[in-house]
Amino acid sequence: MSKCGVSMVVEPGSTEITKTGAWRTFVPVVDHDECIKCSLCEIFCPDSCMHQVDGNFVPDLEYCKGCGICAHECPRGAIEMVLEEK
């Protein structure tokens, strides 16, 4: 645990206990037919919210902030960031 400033304490891995999906404007949509299951989206996701479920990669939208790194790293362009309708 590290201290930042006078009164704030930041613990590593806090994103696992804080559901941050509500911050998102864009949501990743995976074209499962185009996906080659390379897992780069899962590897590069800074919030570890991309997971393989039943053989397909899907984002955990409770934690996904919509940063688009998964879409940027996908070598097949199988992930598109689309404006989320709330």
QUIGI-V937716 format. One record per residue. N is the residue number from 0. RES is the residue in one small letter. PHI is phi in whole degrees, -180 to 180 (999 if undefined). BURIAL is # if it has 16 or more other C-alpha atoms within 10 Angstrom, else .. D_LAST is the distance of its C-alpha to the last C-alpha in Angstrom with 2 decimals. Layout:
N&RES&PHI&BURIAL&D_LAST, N&RES&PHI&BURIAL&D_LAST
This chain:
0&m&999&.&35.36, 1&s&-119&.&35.68, 2&k&-101&.&35.72, 3&c&-123&.&34.04, 4&g&72&.&35.39, 5&v&-88&.&36.87, 6&s&-127&.&34.53, 7&m&-106&.&31.74, 8&v&-117&.&32.19, 9&v&-116&.&30.15, 10&e&-105&.&30.54, 11&p&-66&.&30.06, 12&g&76&.&27.31, 13&s&-67&.&25.19, 14&t&-66&.&21.99, 15&e&-71&.&22.95, 16&i&-106&.&22.76, 17&t&-110&.&19.87, 18&k&-75&.&16.42, 19&t&-108&.&14.87, 20&g&-62&#&11.74, 21&a&-69&.&9.61, 22&w&-76&.&11.44, 23&r&-72&#&10.09, 24&t&-109&.&9.10, 25&f&-111&#&10.59, 26&v&-124&#&10.92, 27&p&-77&#&14.43, 28&v&-119&.&15.28, 29&v&-97&#&18.89, 30&d&-87&.&21.35, 31&h&-66&.&23.52, 32&d&-73&.&26.36, 33&e&-89&.&26.70, 34&c&-66&#&26.38, 35&i&-103&.&29.89, 36&k&60&.&28.98, 37&c&-78&.&30.42, 38&s&69&#&28.07, 39&l&-64&#&27.82, 40&c&-63&#&24.04, 41&e&-69&#&24.76, 42&i&-66&.&27.65, 43&f&-88&#&26.03, 44&c&-62&#&22.67, 45&p&-70&.&23.24, 46&d&-109&#&21.22, 47&s&51&#&22.75, 48&c&-106&#&19.53, 49&m&-96&#&20.64, 50&h&-136&#&22.81, 51&q&-89&.&24.85, 52&v&-127&.&24.11, 53&d&52&.&26.49, 54&g&85&.&27.70, 55&n&-120&.&24.40, 56&f&-84&#&22.49, 57&v&-138&#&18.91, 58&p&-83&#&16.75, 59&d&-87&.&16.18, 60&l&-72&#&12.50, 61&e&-73&.&13.53, 62&y&-118&#&15.61, 63&c&-64&#&14.53, 64&k&-95&#&14.05, 65&g&74&#&13.62, 66&c&-70&#&17.10, 67&g&88&#&18.19, 68&i&-63&#&21.58, 69&c&-60&#&21.38, 70&a&-67&#&20.94, 71&h&-66&#&23.70, 72&e&-85&#&26.07, 73&c&-68&#&25.72, 74&p&-70&.&29.11, 75&r&-101&.&28.10, 76&g&66&.&24.88, 77&a&-84&#&23.21, 78&i&-118&#&19.96, 79&e&-117&#&17.71, 80&m&-92&#&14.96, 81&v&-121&.&12.24, 82&l&-63&.&9.45, 83&e&-81&.&6.19, 84&e&-95&.&3.78, 85&k&-107&.&0.00
